[in-house]
Amino acid sequence: MIYFIGAGSGDPDLITIKAQKILQQADVVLYTGSLVPREVLGWCREDTLIVDSQGMKYPEIFAFLLSHRDQCVARVHTGDPSLYSTIAKQIDFLTQQGIAYEVIPGITAAFGAAAALGIEYTIPGVSQTIILTRVEGKTPNPESLEHILACRNSSLVFYLSILLLKKLKAQALEMGYTPDTPCWVVEKATWEEEAIYKGTLVTIEEQVGHIRGVALILLGEFLHQEERTESHLYAKPLLKQCDAKDR
C-alpha cells in the first residue's frame, strides 16, 4: 500500500494522528526534503528506509514506488496532498500498475498562516470566497492573473509567488486596487522560522525582498477583519416593532 501523507504546513505537531500512525508502521518513506521538516519523520522506526525525493524526476519516483510496492510506503508531501503536490500523476501511475493507495489529508499553509495571523478568511459583507492560487511564472496558470484579481470581493492567497510579487503589485494597481490595499506575507507558516510581514500593495515589497523560500501572499480587504454586515447566525435579532393596534 502506498500512503500519500500531508505533512502539514511545517509544525511537526500539526500532522494528523492518522498520518502519525502510518509513519510509525511504514517500511519505506519517500518525502519532499526541500519542504517537509525532517522532524516530521521522527515518528518513523529506526529501521525505516527514508529517502529524500528532492531532485528526483517522475521516472525515478515511479521506479522507486514500483520497487517497494509490496511494502508499506509513506509518500510524504508538504501541506495537504491536494494542493501543488503532483499526486495526480503519481496516482495515475499506481492505478495503471494496480497498486493500492490511500491519501491522508494535512493542514495546508493557507490555514497555518491564518492561524498564525489570527484571522478569518470569510468576513460577512466582505468575502465569502477563498481563492488559493499562484502568480504565473515559469509554471503556467490557465487562469489569468487579471481574472483572479477581478474577484476582489474574495480572499486571495497566493502560493509559490513571492518572487513574482512585483508582477502581482503592478497588475493589481493597474486594475484599480488602491495603494493601501492590505497585502501581507507569511514566510514559512507554522515553522520555527516563521516570519510575518504586514503591509500594503505599495509597501510590502520592500519588506520581503530578501525572501527566496517558502512564503504565502495574502491580498484583499478581508485582512481588515471588519464585518460590513451583521452575521445572520450570531447577530442579535431586532425586535419587531408593534403598531398601535398591537399594543
Buried (B, 14 or more C-beta within 10 A) or exposed (E): BBBBBBBBBBBBEBBBEBBBEBBEEBBBBBBBBEBBBEBBBEBBEEEBBBEBBEEBEEEEBBEBBEEBBEEBBBBBBBBBBBBBBEBEEBBEBBEEEEBEBEBBBBBBBBBBBBBBBEBBBEBBEBBEEBBBBBBBEEEEBEEEBEEBBEBBEBBBBBBBBBBBBEBBBEBBBEEEBEEEBBBBBBBBBBBEEBBEBBBBBBEBBEBBEEBEEBBBBBBBBBBEEEEEEEEEEEEEEEEEEEEEEEE
